[in-house]
Amino acid sequence: MPSRSSRTLRSGLLMAAGLWFVGHAAAQTTLTLSAWVPPAHALTTTQAEWCALLEQKVPGKVKCNSLPRAVAAPPGTFDAVRNGLADISFVVHGYTPSRFVTTQMAEFPFLGNSSEAVSVAFQRIYAKYPAFADEHKGVKVLAAFTHGPGVVFNTKRPIAKVEDLSGLKFRVGGGMVNEISKSLGMNVTLKPAPESYELLSSGVMDGTLFPAESTESFKIDKIIKYVTQFPGGLYNTSFVFVMNQAKYDSLPPDVKKAVDELAGEHMARMMGRAWDKVDRRGIALMQANNASFTKADAAFVSGVRSKVAALEDGWVKAAEARGLKDARKVLAEFRAEIAKLEK
């Protein structure tokens, strides 16, 4: 029969082990991830991959939980994360018109042929000038990025000059692309990307403006018959990955440090590389489905430039009103950064 002292020792050890277990379990933070695009979309998969890297970086400290459905419709994502409905998600700036102005810098025509280059350049400029962060108060921005070069897709006819864009109905995502398309005389409707299949398959819309990957992601690769590509893209769409600020603030110092190390340029590059890969796959799928491809020639590009030139002046004025000093110089710096990264 164990002595009283040995029983006391064993009891103490069991209690200590129990306290360690409770403390250890309590130290693990669960991060909920929300995605409003399909599970196989590059946005969803890269968000999950990033969180998995975080899990590996701080073993036992973080657990990632990808929610089975989005906590809000795409335009409500920023507020949903800010209000704590999810811990992490991604936001399209253009889905809430007029709310974000400075970030439209990343949406002009002919910026670059690589999502990775444009995204990394965007993140660098975002981090350098506080006016960008000022438009995102209430959340922790993990990274700014863009999708790949914007392409014109339609189901009706080849588009080889500016005049060919009129007479068709196009879905656009909002932001600068809305202004670009209007300047080109296009008949456009602002709708979130996930509605594209229904709009095109039903004939409500004749076309859409997307990066190449989206034709597969939103299951329109067999519907699209005509593809028009532009050097550097007709437009871009700016995004941010965001985290609930209170959740970030509550993280232990070592986890917070790991988040910071994996955020910023690291995350922007991850997203850009993933998007470039699926863009290449999207082009291959449309070629396999016998879509007709047109590459905009110099005359078409010149026609677009002349039509949209005033948009840059308008953005400069609006961005400076939001606190971005010498916005035209910042835009030139952004373009130079992209060119350097694409060499």
VOSEKOL-232476 format. One record per residue (C-alpha): residue number from 1; z, y, x. Coordinates in Angstrom, 3 decimals. Each point is the difference from the previous one (the first is absolute). Layout:
<atoms>
ATOM    k        pz        py        px
ATOM  NUM         Z         Y         X
...
</atoms>
This chain:
<atoms>
ATOM    k        pz        py        px
ATOM    1     0.000     0.000     0.000
ATOM    2    -1.061     3.376     1.506
ATOM    3     2.786     2.304     1.041
ATOM    4     0.591     3.249    -1.830
ATOM    5    -1.328     1.949     2.998
ATOM    6    -3.252    -2.009     0.127
ATOM    7    -0.506     0.425    -3.741
ATOM    8     0.575     3.735     0.379
ATOM    9    -2.501     0.158     2.886
ATOM   10    -2.632    -1.955    -1.944
ATOM   11     0.510     2.236    -3.028
ATOM   12    -0.381     3.069     2.157
ATOM   13    -3.203    -1.313     1.544
ATOM   14    -1.470    -0.817    -3.403
ATOM   15     0.895     3.451    -1.282
ATOM   16    -1.559     1.636     3.053
ATOM   17    -3.155    -2.071    -0.453
ATOM   18    -0.120     0.968    -3.659
ATOM   19     0.421     3.661     0.832
ATOM   20    -2.765    -0.275     2.630
ATOM   21    -2.326    -1.610    -2.507
ATOM   22     0.648     2.657    -2.630
ATOM   23    -0.413     2.759     2.558
ATOM   24    -3.160    -1.556     1.379
ATOM   25    -1.510    -0.426    -3.464
ATOM   26     0.916     3.532    -0.955
ATOM   27    -1.717     1.325     3.154
ATOM   28    -3.406    -1.257    -1.132
ATOM   29    -2.068     2.628    -1.782
ATOM   30    -2.647    -0.997    -2.552
ATOM   31    -3.047     2.253    -0.109
ATOM   32    -2.049    -0.183    -3.204
ATOM   33    -3.747     0.492     0.449
ATOM   34    -2.178     1.171    -2.894
ATOM   35    -3.813    -0.272    -0.050
ATOM   36    -2.381     1.134    -2.742
ATOM   37    -3.052    -1.691     1.538
ATOM   38    -0.665    -3.775    -0.030
ATOM   39     2.141    -2.277     2.220
ATOM   40    -2.907    -0.676     2.388
ATOM   41    -0.873     3.694     0.444
ATOM   42     0.385     1.391     3.532
ATOM   43     2.575     2.509    -1.237
ATOM   44     2.217    -2.734    -1.451
ATOM   45    -0.354    -2.435     2.881
ATOM   46     0.474     2.604     2.725
ATOM   47     3.061     1.416    -1.723
ATOM   48     1.493    -3.520    -0.076
ATOM   49    -1.011    -0.680     3.617
ATOM   50     1.661     3.222     1.115
ATOM   51     3.240    -0.949    -1.748
ATOM   52    -0.164    -3.476     1.543
ATOM   53    -0.229     1.628     3.441
ATOM   54     3.118     1.966    -0.879
ATOM   55     1.781    -3.242    -0.951
ATOM   56    -0.903    -1.460     3.395
ATOM   57     1.099     3.115     1.854
ATOM   58     3.518    -0.057    -1.485
ATOM   59     0.654    -3.708    -0.764
ATOM   60     2.342    -0.578    -2.909
ATOM   61     0.265     3.702    -0.788
ATOM   62    -2.930     0.496    -2.404
ATOM   63    -1.612    -2.061    -2.719
ATOM   64    -3.291     1.044    -1.632
ATOM   65    -0.594    -0.601    -3.697
ATOM   66    -3.551     0.589    -1.266
ATOM   67     0.293     0.681    -3.716
ATOM   68    -2.265    -2.031    -2.318
ATOM   69    -1.371     3.148    -1.619
ATOM   70    -0.091     3.711     0.725
ATOM   71     2.987     2.046    -1.117
ATOM   72    -2.302     2.818    -1.167
ATOM   73    -3.645     0.801    -0.654
ATOM   74    -1.772     1.266     3.152
ATOM   75     0.466     3.730    -0.767
ATOM   76     3.743    -0.496    -0.510
ATOM   77     0.673    -1.838     3.254
ATOM   78     1.333     2.938     2.032
ATOM   79     2.607     0.827    -2.638
ATOM   80     0.855    -3.676    -0.522
ATOM   81     0.897    -0.403     3.670
ATOM   82     1.777     3.347     0.094
ATOM   83     2.092    -1.051    -2.992
ATOM   84     0.833    -3.430     1.438
ATOM   85    -2.047    -2.269    -2.268
ATOM   86    -1.371    -1.536     3.192
ATOM   87     0.924     0.476     3.647
ATOM   88    -3.497     0.067     1.504
ATOM   89    -3.525     0.534    -1.299
ATOM   90    -3.224     1.900     0.689
ATOM   91    -1.265     3.149    -1.674
ATOM   92    -3.499     1.418    -0.565
ATOM   93     0.377     3.758     0.258
ATOM   94    -2.983     0.678    -2.227
ATOM   95     1.430    -1.894    -2.970
ATOM   96     2.258     2.982    -0.740
ATOM   97    -2.358     3.008     0.166
ATOM   98     1.374     3.258     1.454
ATOM   99     3.254    -1.625     1.130
ATOM  100    -1.178    -0.597     3.580
ATOM  101    -2.255     2.522     1.718
ATOM  102     0.422    -0.218     3.773
ATOM  103    -0.921    -3.702     0.056
ATOM  104    -3.451     0.751    -1.436
ATOM  105    -0.879     0.734     3.623
ATOM  106    -0.522    -3.756     0.383
ATOM  107    -2.441    -0.238    -2.920
ATOM  108    -2.988     2.094     1.124
ATOM  109    -3.474    -1.511     0.515
ATOM  110    -1.225    -1.478     3.269
ATOM  111     3.393    -0.273     1.733
ATOM  112    -0.385    -3.402     1.644
ATOM  113    -1.350    -3.527    -0.200
ATOM  114     3.303    -1.776     0.622
ATOM  115     3.068    -0.054    -2.191
ATOM  116     2.085    -0.693     3.091
ATOM  117    -1.213     3.109     1.840
ATOM  118     0.316     2.323    -2.988
ATOM  119     3.403    -1.429    -0.988
ATOM  120     1.513     0.341     3.475
ATOM  121    -1.371     3.525     0.343
ATOM  122     1.365     0.879    -3.436
ATOM  123     3.443    -1.332     0.887
ATOM  124     0.031     1.973     3.253
ATOM  125    -0.865     3.249    -1.764
ATOM  126     2.436    -0.757    -2.843
ATOM  127     2.826    -0.486     2.501
ATOM  128    -0.862     3.175     1.914
ATOM  129    -0.028     2.519    -2.854
ATOM  130     3.053     0.239    -2.338
ATOM  131    -2.033     1.339    -2.954
ATOM  132    -1.235    -3.531    -0.700
ATOM  133     3.541    -1.379    -0.246
ATOM  134     1.017     2.941    -2.193
ATOM  135    -2.252    -1.381    -2.749
ATOM  136     1.798    -3.351     0.110
ATOM  137     3.607     1.021    -0.436
ATOM  138     2.184    -2.591    -1.687
ATOM  139    -1.395    -3.053     1.817
ATOM  140    -0.141    -1.332     3.530
ATOM  141    -3.671    -0.032     1.069
ATOM  142    -0.629    -3.048     2.162
ATOM  143    -3.639     0.791     0.795
ATOM  144    -3.011     1.987    -1.105
ATOM  145    -3.370    -1.763     0.021
ATOM  146    -3.423    -0.173    -1.669
ATOM  147    -2.301    -2.729    -1.200
ATOM  148    -3.394    -0.624     1.583
ATOM  149    -3.112     2.173    -0.406
ATOM  150    -0.749     0.840    -3.626
ATOM  151    -3.139    -1.591    -1.437
ATOM  152    -1.994     0.612    -3.214
ATOM  153    -0.457    -3.121    -2.136
ATOM  154    -1.928    -0.319    -3.257
ATOM  155    -1.616    -2.455    -2.365
ATOM  156    -3.152     1.959    -0.906
ATOM  157    -2.217     1.236     2.842
ATOM  158    -0.316     0.818     3.721
ATOM  159     1.494     3.335     1.063
ATOM  160    -1.788     1.568     2.970
ATOM  161     0.396     3.745    -0.562
ATOM  162     2.415     2.429    -1.626
ATOM  163    -2.095     0.243    -3.152
ATOM  164     0.308    -3.767    -0.584
ATOM  165     3.752     0.409    -0.571
ATOM  166    -0.435     1.852    -3.290
ATOM  167    -0.445    -1.774    -3.325
ATOM  168     2.406    -2.833     0.799
ATOM  169     3.676    -0.333    -0.965
ATOM  170     2.391    -0.664     2.884
ATOM  171     3.666    -0.979     0.284
ATOM  172     1.879     1.877     2.732
ATOM  173     3.585    -0.207     1.160
ATOM  174     0.844     3.701     0.071
ATOM  175     0.850     2.445     2.742
ATOM  176    -2.737     1.493     2.171
ATOM  177    -2.493    -2.701    -1.038
ATOM  178     0.126     1.457    -3.504
ATOM  179    -0.977     3.418     1.351
ATOM  180    -2.650    -1.456     2.303
ATOM  181    -1.640    -1.932    -2.823
ATOM  182     0.027     3.013    -2.327
ATOM  183    -1.581     2.150     2.719
ATOM  184    -2.773    -2.598     0.221
ATOM  185    -0.689     0.242    -3.739
ATOM  186     1.449    -3.399    -0.817
ATOM  187     1.452    -0.920    -3.394
ATOM  188     3.424    -1.335     0.973
ATOM  189     3.118    -1.291    -1.726
ATOM  190     3.390    -0.261     1.684
ATOM  191     1.287    -3.591    -0.328
ATOM  192     2.217    -2.222     2.199
ATOM  193    -1.798    -2.638     2.067
ATOM  194     1.341    -3.055    -1.926
ATOM  195    -1.927     1.118    -3.104
ATOM  196    -3.369    -0.225     1.780
ATOM  197    -1.026    -3.489    -1.129
ATOM  198     0.472     0.762    -3.679
ATOM  199    -1.735     3.384     0.274
ATOM  200    -3.051    -1.381     1.819
ATOM  201    -0.338    -3.359    -1.730
ATOM  202     0.149     1.669    -3.410
ATOM  203    -2.546     2.664     0.944
ATOM  204     2.455     2.846    -0.639
ATOM  205    -0.686     1.020     3.611
ATOM  206    -3.166    -0.495     2.045
ATOM  207     1.602     0.182     3.408
ATOM  208     3.025     0.709     2.109
ATOM  209     0.921     1.536     3.330
ATOM  210     1.937    -2.439     2.157
ATOM  211     0.365    -1.335     3.538
ATOM  212    -1.943    -3.214     0.468
ATOM  213     3.035    -2.312    -0.267
ATOM  214     0.784     1.112    -3.539
ATOM  215    -3.042    -1.735    -1.441
ATOM  216     1.664    -3.346     0.703
ATOM  217     3.579     1.118    -0.650
ATOM  218    -0.838     1.220    -3.496
ATOM  219    -2.542    -2.783    -0.678
ATOM  220    -3.093     2.192    -0.354
ATOM  221    -1.961    -1.445     2.943
ATOM  222    -2.247    -1.951    -2.389
ATOM  223    -0.427     2.975    -2.362
ATOM  224    -1.099     2.538     2.609
ATOM  225    -3.759     0.055     0.550
ATOM  226    -0.494     3.117     2.149
ATOM  227     1.967     1.221     3.009
ATOM  228    -0.384     3.353     1.770
ATOM  229     1.794     0.434     3.334
ATOM  230     0.548     3.228     1.949
ATOM  231     0.702     0.537     3.708
ATOM  232     3.739     0.630     0.155
ATOM  233     0.331    -0.667    -3.746
ATOM  234    -0.710     2.251    -2.970
ATOM  235     3.744     0.484    -0.402
ATOM  236     3.365    -1.534     0.831
ATOM  237     3.142    -0.585    -2.027
ATOM  238     3.362     0.959     1.475
ATOM  239     3.051    -2.208    -0.475
ATOM  240     3.607    -0.146     1.078
ATOM  241     2.335    -2.957     0.318
ATOM  242     3.356     1.187    -1.301
ATOM  243     3.586    -1.260    -0.073
ATOM  244     2.803     1.044    -2.303
ATOM  245     1.937     2.604     1.947
ATOM  246     3.442    -1.205    -1.079
ATOM  247    -0.865    -3.562     1.034
ATOM  248    -1.164     1.208     3.404
ATOM  249     3.127     2.132     0.448
ATOM  250     2.216    -2.994    -0.856
ATOM  251    -1.472    -2.266     2.686
ATOM  252     2.148    -0.923     3.000
ATOM  253    -0.983     1.907     3.159
ATOM  254    -1.758    -2.971     1.625
ATOM  255    -2.076    -0.691    -3.144
ATOM  256    -0.847     3.684    -0.383
ATOM  257    -1.122     0.054     3.631
ATOM  258    -2.215    -3.038    -0.609
ATOM  259    -1.553     1.620    -3.087
ATOM  260    -0.777     3.126     2.011
ATOM  261    -1.581    -2.014     2.806
ATOM  262    -2.280    -1.874    -2.407
ATOM  263    -0.847     3.078    -2.065
ATOM  264    -2.261     2.909     0.936
ATOM  265    -2.999    -0.786     2.165
ATOM  266     0.852    -3.711     0.206
ATOM  267    -0.221    -0.381    -3.764
ATOM  268    -3.056     2.261    -0.324
ATOM  269    -1.819    -2.126     2.570
ATOM  270     0.985    -3.220    -1.780
ATOM  271    -1.381     1.298    -3.263
ATOM  272    -3.185     1.338     1.569
ATOM  273    -0.792    -3.246     1.803
ATOM  274     0.595    -2.022    -3.153
ATOM  275    -2.255     2.301    -2.012
ATOM  276    -2.823    -0.078     2.553
ATOM  277     0.088    -3.791    -0.083
ATOM  278    -0.287    -0.243    -3.781
ATOM  279    -2.656     2.735    -0.068
ATOM  280    -2.177    -2.211     2.191
ATOM  281     0.651    -2.926    -2.332
ATOM  282    -0.882     2.132    -3.051
ATOM  283    -3.359     0.976     1.499
ATOM  284    -0.782    -3.638     0.809
ATOM  285     0.830    -1.107    -3.552
ATOM  286    -2.262     2.631    -1.566
ATOM  287    -2.799    -0.982     2.355
ATOM  288     0.505    -3.622    -1.051
ATOM  289    -0.250     1.123    -3.643
ATOM  290    -3.326     1.729     0.783
ATOM  291     1.154     3.567    -0.587
ATOM  292    -2.493     2.646     1.120
ATOM  293     1.274     2.155     2.914
ATOM  294    -1.024     3.585     0.753
ATOM  295     1.211     1.897     3.063
ATOM  296     0.059     3.753    -0.569
ATOM  297    -2.539     1.669     2.277
ATOM  298     0.331     3.377     1.721
ATOM  299    -1.486     1.876    -2.978
ATOM  300     2.458    -1.627    -2.427
ATOM  301     2.945     0.754     2.304
ATOM  302    -1.165     3.600     0.417
ATOM  303    -0.294     0.363    -3.769
ATOM  304     3.557    -1.256    -0.468
ATOM  305     1.342     2.326     2.709
ATOM  306    -1.548     3.066    -1.618
ATOM  307     1.389    -0.916    -3.414
ATOM  308     3.568    -0.617     1.132
ATOM  309     0.373     2.697     2.688
ATOM  310     2.043     2.277    -2.265
ATOM  311     2.610    -2.746    -0.552
ATOM  312     1.212     0.306     3.568
ATOM  313     0.558     3.744    -0.428
ATOM  314     1.887    -0.658    -3.221
ATOM  315     2.194    -2.609     1.643
ATOM  316     0.852     2.287     2.902
ATOM  317     1.219     2.679    -2.379
ATOM  318     1.962    -2.465    -2.176
ATOM  319     1.555    -1.804     2.984
ATOM  320     1.111     3.260     1.588
ATOM  321     1.597     0.958    -3.313
ATOM  322     2.007    -3.246     0.302
ATOM  323     1.214     0.994     3.452
ATOM  324    -2.577    -1.602     2.336
ATOM  325    -0.655     2.800     2.475
ATOM  326    -3.532     0.408     1.360
ATOM  327    -1.257    -2.889    -2.138
ATOM  328    -3.584     0.266     1.259
ATOM  329     1.207    -0.552     3.560
ATOM  330     2.075    -2.995    -1.157
ATOM  331    -3.077    -1.508    -1.682
ATOM  332    -2.019     0.475     3.192
ATOM  333     2.787    -1.674     1.981
ATOM  334    -0.037    -2.900    -2.460
ATOM  335    -3.751    -0.490     0.397
ATOM  336     0.293     0.161     3.787
ATOM  337     2.747    -2.631    -0.069
ATOM  338    -2.183    -2.331    -2.096
ATOM  339    -2.945     0.476     2.370
ATOM  340     2.236    -0.835     2.984
ATOM  341     1.308    -3.143    -1.698
ATOM  342    -3.480    -1.194    -0.990
ATOM  343    -1.386     0.161     3.563
</atoms>
